[in-house]
Amino acid sequence: MQSADRPSAAHPVFSRRLALQGGAIGLLGLGINHLEALQSASQAAGRPAPKEMSVIYIFLSGGLSQHDSFDMKPAAPVEVRGEFKPISTRTPGLKICEHLPLLAARSHLWALVRSLTHPFNEHNQGHMVMLSGRSQLPPNFQNNGFALPSDWPSIVATAGSHLPATNNLPPIAILPEALRHSPGKAVAGQLAGQMGPFRDPWIIEAAPYRVKKSGAFPNYAFNHHTEQTVKDDSIFQAPSLSLPEGLDRSQFHGRLNLLDSIQQQRRQLDQLAESTDFDRYRQQAISLLADPQIQQSLDVTRVDDKSQNRYGRNSFGWSLLMARRLVEAGVRLIQVNLGNQGSWDTHGSNFIKLRDFLLPPTDRALSALLDDLHESGRLENTLIVMAGEFGRTSRIFQCCPTVYDRPGRDHWGAAQTVFFAGGGVRGGNVIGSTDRLGEYPDSHPQHPENMAATIYQAVGIPKTAHWKDEFGRPHQIYFGDPISGLMEA
């Protein structure tokens, strides 16, 4: 019986093309209840969707040195302050590294949280807490760093549990590659973990797995254990969106012509449209297979020369350009891994790697992203967050003389700077501070839980929200409050 205060459910209206896609659902092994993307696409065709907030979470695997980027200590002893000089930004009194001049000129668009802290100094633990937004390690955590079903779900996957698909695309994604210790071995913290693999983010594999090569290939690639440029001819390309194994294209089209099957599934889809809870991720294969424009939108290496030159013709630039285009297409939360696993781990040759390989392409690509979003009016609806798994030690020393040629900084979870822009962030703002050596927060300490809550709030997830496991048990989403003072009042 229909409740008096609940509108009656209207049957969705499908175009002929969407009906054909619907008929393909069972053929793809997805189940008859994988409808949400089809609904959203049909609805979008009838009326404009309201503006919704998106998030781009830029992850710097390895750990960016706060002393050599956004929290410089020019008055500290030489073994702490390092080789780089601070420069003024557009915001009076705010200074950052000399190798980030483009971002310095745009400080009115971004803010810094200089006091994020957690207790872990190892990569695997740091990845877990900064990708999941929880400072406590999950049960059965293994320090080999491989993803396990018992892991906390990532921030991306958790948000995805409450985000509807838009324009027939998955609501969450990771690009241009998953973080991996080795082929097929995903780093812990970035997947859905306890939610189950059906909630894993859409991983856009645009960059191949590379061994002993770090940085923004091809022209900013380096050997991780030296300061030497390496030849890295890896191809950055749109992912191959293929049919399931064992089902070739001729079989696919042949089966789509089975009218009775299509009609039967259309009736089932129609009946279950309003009442079924279903996997919202694997279903996206329908649109990815059927719409060649999706793959075209991901092929950022063929966009106009002006755009490529502004972002940089390298994996960092192409990644942020792809992120911008996916946000425009309707993806709500995108994790962008700038560099493969460990690219920012500057134990050795810290200043050479940052100066020659890491900071310049990041400065260019991130500035171009800010410009494009600002000029298009999308920046107010797109929150950008940039962090690593931890910061780095204040003292510069020869960490591993048998491995690294020159000195660097070691892992340091007690303090790092997190970069925020857009999404209502008050530009030129600085939250928190560290002590005179940049080792510990001395005001307004923040935690991974606060960063995660800021992201959840941005995409509209209420603080009372939860996700349910396979047994129907609720699990909370918020484990802290959003960062106070970061946003415009």
N, C-alpha and C positions, 0 to 999 in steps of 0.2 A: 504494500500500500504506500502511495506517495505521500511524503510529509507535506503539510500545508505550507511550511516555510522553505521548502526545497523545490526549486524549479524542476519540472519534468525533464528527463533526459531526452535530448534531441538526437536522432540518429545522425552520425557523421555523413557528410556528402563527399563522395570520391569522384575524381575525374576518371576517365577511361584509363589513363596512364597509371594512376594510383591503384586502380582495381587490378591491373596486370601485376603491379608490384605486390599487392596483397596476395595474389594467387601464387606468388613465388615464395611466400613465407615458409610453407611446409616443405617445399623443395629444398630450402636452404637449411633445414634442420632447426628452425627457430621456434616453432610452435605457433599455434593459431592466435595466441594472445599478444603477439608482438606488434602492437598497433600504434603506439604513441607517436612515433615519428610520422606515420602516415596522417594521423589526426592533425598534428601540428602543421604539417605542410599544407593540408587542405584548408585549415583555418587561416593560415597566413595568406593564402590566395584570396580570401574573402575580405579581410580587413587588416590594416596595419597593426603590428604587434606593439604593445607598450614598450617604452624604453626600459631596459633592464641592465643592471650592473654586471660587468664582466671583470674578470681578474686575470692578469698575466703574472705568474709567479716565476721569476727568473732565478734559477738555482745555479750557484757557482761551486760545483763539486771540487773539493780540495780545501776550500776555506780561504777567503780573501783576507789579506792583512789589513786590519783597520788602520794601522799606523801609516800605511803607504797608500791610503785612498781617501777615506772620509773622516778619520779621527786622528789627524796628525799631531805630533807632539814636538814642535820645533824647539822648545826650551828644555827638552829632556837631554840626558847624556848622549853622546854620538852613537853609542852602541844600541840605543833605543830609537832615536829619531831617524836614523838611516840616511840614505843619499838623496831622497826626493825633497823638493821644496814645496811649501804651501803657496797657493795663489788665491787671490780674492775671487769671490763669486759675485753675481749680480745682487746678492743679498748682503747689505752692510754687516761686517763682522763675521761672516761665515766664510771659512776658507777650506779648500780641499786640495788634493794632489795636483801638481803642475801637469801631470799626464792625463788629466781629465778636463781639458779646457772647454770642450763643447758643452759638457754638463755644467761647468761653472757658469757659463753664459745663460743657462736656463734654470738657475736655482729657484726662480719664482714658480716653477712648475713642480718641484719636488721637495721632500722633507727627509730628515734622517732621524733614526732612533739609534743612539750611540750606546745604549746600555742593555742590549739583549744579552742574557746570560743563561747558561746551563752547565751541568757538572761534568761533561764528558769531553775527553781529549783524544778519543780514537775515532777514525773516520766512520766505522760501521755504526757505532753508537750515535755519533753526531748526525749521520744521515737519518737514522731512525727518528730522532727527536725533532729534527728540523723539517722533515718531510711529513711527519705525522702530527706535529704540533703538540706533543706530549713529552714532558721531561722524564717521566718514569719509563723504564724499558719494559717491553711486554713480557709475559711469561714465556719461558723456553727460548728466550733470545739467545742466539748463537753469535759469537763474535767473529765468525767467518764472514758475516755480512750478507749472507744469502737470504733472499726473501722466503718467508715461511707462512703457512696458512694461519699461524697463531700470532702474526704481527698485528700491531695496531693498524687500522686502515689509514692510508695517507690523507692529508688535507684535501687533495684533489678528489679522491674516491669518496670521502665523507661528504663533501659538498655535492658531488654528483648524485648522491642518494636522494637529494631534495631538489635537483634542478631538472626541469622538463627539457626535452629535446626541442630545438628551435630550427626551423627551416630544414627539417629532416636530417639534421646532423647530430652526432653525439654531443652532450652538453659539456663533456670534459675530455681533455687530451694531454698527452705528453709528446714533446718534439725536441729536437729532430731525431732523438734516439732515447731508448731507456738507458739508465745508468747501469752498467754491468761490470762485474769483476772479470768475466770471461764470457765467450759466446754462450747464450742460453742461461746465464746465471745472473738474474736481476738483483740489484742492490736492495737490501731491506729498507722498508719505509715508504716506497713509492707506489706500491700496489694496494689492492683492497684488503689484503690480509684476512682478518676475521669476518669480513663481510662476504667473502667467497669470491672466486675468480670471475664470476659473471658480473661483478661490480668493478673489475679492473678498468682503469682509464684506457681510452683509445690511444694506443701508442703509434705515433706516426714515424715510421722508420725511414727517415730521409737521409741519414748519414750512416755509413757502414761501420761496423766495429773495427777499431784500429788498435794495434799493439805497439806500445812504446812511442806513440805519436800523440801529442797533446796540442791544445790551442785551436785557433780558428783556421782550419785548412781552407784553401791550399796555401795562402801567402803568409799566414801567421802560425804555421805549424812548427813545433820544436820537439826535440828529444827531452823527455822528462828528467833525465839524469844529467843533462848538460845544458849549456845555454845555446847550443847549436841549432840553427835552422835545419829542418829536415825537409826532404821532398815528400810531399803528401798529395798525391794525385787522386785521392778519394773523391768519388762523385757524390755531390749533393743533389738529390733529385726527389721528385714527387714519389710517394710510396706506390708500390704496385698493388692495386686494388683488384684482387683476383677472385674467381669463383672458388667455392670449397673444393678440397681435394677429391678427385674422383668424379667431378661433374663438369664436363667441358661445355663450351658455349653453345655448341649445336644441340646438346642434350637439354641445356637450360631453355633455349628458345622453343625447342620441340615440346617440352613439358608445359611451357607457358600457354601453348595453343590448346591445351586440354580444357576446353570451356567448362565442362561439368565440374572439374576440380576447382577452377577459379570461382565459379558461381557458388559452390558449396562453401568455400572458405570466406567469400564475401558475406554470406549470410551469418556465418559464425562470428566474423569480425564485427558485424553490425550489432549482433546481440550482446557481445561482451565489451563493447566500446567503453561503457561507463563503469563497469564493475570489476574488472580484473586487474590485479597487481602483477606486473610482469617485468622481465629483464629488459632494461631500456638501452642496452648497449649492443648486444649481438644483433638486434633487430636493425641496427643502422646499416648493416650490410645491404639491405634492400635498396636504399637510396644510393649508397656508394657504388653499387653495381650498375644501377639503372641510369645514373646521371653523369655523363662525361664531363660536365662543367665542374663537378666536385674535384676531380683530379686536376683539371686545368687550373683551378684556384690555388692548388697546392704547389704548382710548378713555378716557384718564385725565381728560378734562374733564367726564366724567359720573359720576365716583365721588362718594362722599358728601361733603357740605359740610365736615365736620370735617377730613377728610384734605386736601382742597384748601386749606383755610385754613391748615393746619399747614405744608404745603409751599409755599404761595403760588400764587395764581391767575395765574401768568405762565409764560412758556416755560421758565424755569429750574426752577421748581417742578414743572411738568408733566413735564419731561424726567427729573428724578430720581425722580419717582413712577413713571413708566413703566419706568425702569431697575430699580427695586425689584421691580415686578410681573413683569418678564421674568426676573430672577434667580430669583424664586419659581417661574416656569414652567419653568426649566431652561436658559436661555441662560447660557453660562459666562463670556463675556468681552464686555463692552459698553463702547464708547467713547461718552461723552456730551459733546457739544460745547455748553458753556454760553456761548451767544452765537455769532452768525455770525462768519465770518472777520474778524478784526481788532477785535472788540468790546472787548478788553482792551488795545488799543494806545493808551495814554494819553499821546501826545506833547503834547497840549494839554488844558487844563482837567483835569489829572490828579486833583486832589482832589475837584472837583465830580462828575466822572464816577464815581469810586470811591465817594464818600460817598452820592450820591443815586441812582445807577442800578445799580451792579455789586455792591458788597459786601453791601448789605442782602438782596437776593433770594438771593444765594449762601449767606449765613449762615443764613437761614431754611430753605432747601430742603435744604442739606447736613445741618443739625442734625436736621431731621425724618427724613431718611434714616437717620442714625445711630440715632435713637431707635427707629424701626420695626424695624431689623435687630437692635438690641440686645434689645429687648423680646421679639422673636419667637425669639431664640436663633440667628438666622442670621448675626449679625455675625462670629462666630468662623469662619464658613465663607465670608465675603465680604470680600475685600480691596478697599479703596477707595484709589485713587491720584489725586491732583489736581496737575496741572502745566500750564505753558504752553510755548511754544517757546523762551522765554528769560526772564530777569529784566529789570530796567530800571536805567538809570544812577543813580549816587548823586546827582549834581548835578541840581538842578531849574533849568530854563532855558526861554526862549522858543524852542522848536525851530524852528518855521516860522511866523514872524510873519504872513506873507501867507495862511496857511491856518488856523492855530489862534488862538483869541481869547486864551487864557491859557497860562501856562507848564505844562510837564509834564516827563516823563522819557523819555529815548530808549531804544533797544534795547540790551540788555546780556546777551551769552551767558555771560560769565565767572562769573556767580553767579545762582542762583535757589533758592527754597525749594520743596520738593516735600512735599505733605501726604499722609500715610498713615493709614489706620484699618482696624480689623478684620483678619481673616485671620491672627490670631496676633501682630499688631503690639502691642508693649508701650506702653500708653497713657502719656501724659505724657513721652514719651521725645524727646530731641533728639539727632540725629546731625549732627556737623560744625558748623562755625561760619565766619563770614566776618570779615574785618578790620574795623577801627573805622568804616570808611565803607561797609561792605557791598558792596565791589567784587570781592573775590577770596576764595576759601576760604582760611582759615588753619589748618584742621584737618579731617582725614578727608574729603578731596575725593572726590566721587562723579561718575559720568558717566552719560550715557544708557544705556550698556551695562549698568551696575549696576542701574538702575531696571528695564530690560527683563528682566534675569535674575531679579530679585525677582518680577516678574509671572509669568514662565515657571515658576519654582519653585512659586509659589502654586497654579497650575493643574495641577501634577503632571507637568510635562515634564522628563524626565531630562536631565542635562547632556550625555549622549552622543547625544541625539536629533538628527536632521537631517530636512530635507525634500528631496524630489527634484524636479528640473525635468523638462521634457518629454522630455529625452534620458536620463533616469534617473540624472543626475549628482547626488550628494549635496551638500547645502549645510548648513553648521553653523547652529545656532540661537543658542547662547550665545556672546557675545563679551566677557563679563565675569562677575564673580561677583555673587551677590545681596548686597545691602547688609548689611554685618556690624553686628550689635548692634541691628538694627531690631526683630527678632522676639523673642518670649518664648523663653527658653532651654528 
